[in-house]
Amino acid sequence: MTIWNDTFLNKIRTFWKDKIDKVQIQTSESTWVDLTVVEKTIDGNAITVFCRVPDVQFTAVNIRVIDADGDVAGVTPESIAKTSDDTFYMTFKFNLTQKGD
């Protein structure tokens, strides 16, 4: 049974979207690097974050989301190799629902 109506759920999704302050990647050297958040949107039960990636080469091992209070909202392992110094953009889709282990 679902108790929440669509109006309430949309408010909560918007609140969560607005609370995302930054996305960071952890390099294979254990350094956390800020990505520049360009746009955040709600896509069903997920928040999509479009980011500009710094002009450096790296291998990412983790991605984390930092909220507007500076707290870590979540971390997920990810293997991404950036082999060029060119600027590029990445899109992350973070689901708002989570399955138990």
C-alpha positions in Angstrom: 0.0 0.0 0.0 1.3 3.5 -0.9 0.4 6.3 1.4 2.2 9.2 -0.3 0.4 11.2 -3.0 2.2 12.6 -6.1 2.2 16.2 -4.9 4.0 15.2 -1.7 6.5 13.0 -3.5 7.3 15.7 -6.0 8.0 18.1 -3.2 10.4 15.6 -1.6 12.1 14.9 -4.9 12.6 18.6 -5.5 13.9 19.0 -1.9 16.5 16.2 -2.4 17.5 17.7 -5.8 18.0 21.1 -4.3 20.1 19.7 -1.4 22.7 18.2 -3.7 25.6 20.6 -3.6 28.4 18.8 -5.3 29.6 15.6 -6.9 33.1 14.4 -6.3 35.3 11.6 -7.7 37.9 9.8 -5.7 41.0 9.1 -7.8 43.1 6.0 -7.6 45.5 8.2 -5.5 42.7 8.6 -2.9 42.3 12.3 -3.7 38.7 13.6 -3.8 38.1 16.0 -6.8 35.1 18.3 -7.2 33.1 18.2 -10.4 31.2 21.3 -11.4 27.5 20.7 -11.2 25.9 22.2 -14.3 22.4 21.0 -14.0 20.2 18.9 -11.8 16.9 17.4 -12.9 14.3 14.9 -11.6 13.7 11.9 -13.8 10.9 9.8 -12.2 12.4 8.4 -9.0 15.9 9.5 -9.8 17.9 12.7 -9.7 20.1 13.3 -12.7 23.2 15.5 -12.2 25.1 16.8 -15.2 28.7 17.8 -14.3 31.8 19.3 -15.9 34.9 17.3 -15.3 38.3 19.0 -14.5 40.9 19.3 -17.3 43.1 16.6 -15.8 43.7 12.9 -16.4 42.6 10.5 -13.6 41.3 7.1 -12.8 38.2 7.4 -10.6 37.4 4.6 -8.1 34.5 6.2 -6.2 31.8 8.8 -6.7 30.2 10.7 -3.8 27.5 13.2 -3.4 27.8 16.1 -1.0 24.7 17.9 0.3 24.3 21.6 1.0 25.3 21.1 4.6 28.6 19.6 3.6 27.7 16.1 4.6 28.3 13.0 2.4 24.9 12.0 1.1 26.1 8.8 -0.6 29.1 7.0 -2.1 29.2 4.4 -4.8 32.2 2.6 -6.4 32.8 3.4 -10.0 35.7 2.8 -12.3 36.2 5.7 -14.8 39.5 6.4 -16.6 39.9 9.9 -18.1 43.0 9.7 -20.3 42.8 13.2 -21.8 43.3 16.7 -20.4 40.3 17.9 -22.5 37.2 19.1 -20.8 34.3 16.8 -20.8 30.9 16.3 -19.1 29.4 13.4 -17.2 25.9 12.6 -16.3 25.1 10.7 -13.1 21.7 9.3 -12.3 21.1 8.6 -8.6 18.0 6.6 -7.8 15.9 7.7 -4.9 14.8 4.2 -4.0 17.2 1.7 -2.5 16.9 -2.1 -2.2 18.1 -3.8 0.9 21.3 -5.9 0.9 
